[in-house]
Amino acid sequence: MNPTEPPVLAPRPSDPELPVDDLRRQWLARATRLAGLTGWVGAAAGLAGLATPPEVRAAPGGLPSQIDHAGSSPEWEKLRERLFRNRPIVTGSDSLVQLVVPLRAAYGASVPVKIVSRIPQTAQRHLRRLTLLVDKNPSPVAATLELSLALGQADFETRLRVDEYGHMRVIAELDDGSLHAASRYVKVSGGCSAPPNRDRMHLIGQTQLRLPEGLRPAGQPSAAEVSVLHPNDTGFELNQVTVMYIPPHFVRAIRVAYDGERLFDLDCDFSVSENPTWRFHFLPRRDAGGRGIGRLTAEVDDTKDGHFRGALDLAAALADRTGSGERAL
């Protein structure tokens, strides 16, 4: 075959009629011969008066062949300028915050996220604010948390919506004003337009607190969870019956306290998954017998002026390892 001849991978019209198996073998033989020809592309491009490109690159916004978890993006550069100006941000192994996110999540509307602080919350050094970002979401600032020393450890877990392939980031501000960050690339999409579960709309706002692991030994932070039954509608979902967009309606703020002392204040938007749940830590107090005492409380606001609250009495919860929330109308 002439190297400058355009490849013909299928049998030519002039070929005699052959059984299907013979045609397939003929096609494979021609493809194999073509695969062994070198320089055909360059020769064809030369005939067309074109230069062979030295490298093929994906279009901007295309899918990367290599994952750079610490990489930047146009969205992040704009967010960084708007939120943090020109302040330096510590990253990599020197950062005091970590972000744990799966590279591929099963469902874009519910991506598990874990924030891990490398230092405890002490008066000498602590985290005072966390900002959670999803670069390519319609509203990229997913949550901002104002933290207190009463947490003991500034670790959090939740689930977020991710609208398209891109980076998720957490930026921690310490008590001395320094910024520390971590980021992960996530391969998932469609999270902001996935229709929510609307089976229990009459229970919207039901707020619960619980101790998923009981209490740890005295002096160690214990895990707790606050969850709100809420669709967290983004405004990008279609009602499957009316085929109309569902108006946005989501939890805007959650304030959690222990015996009246603030643990954290959370401002969030629809990037948080439906039925928002946040796992956090706190330092429980104990009575003379070593039993946990006190009361966890949560106050919740949504974008339609809904106000809800939940509470958990530690002694009662530990007695039966279950806790129930209360809703304020």
Summary of the structure (lengths in Angstrom):
residues: 329
radius of gyration: 27.8
end to end distance: 82.1
largest distance: 97.5
contacts: 957
relative contact order: 0.13
helix: 16%
strand: 34%
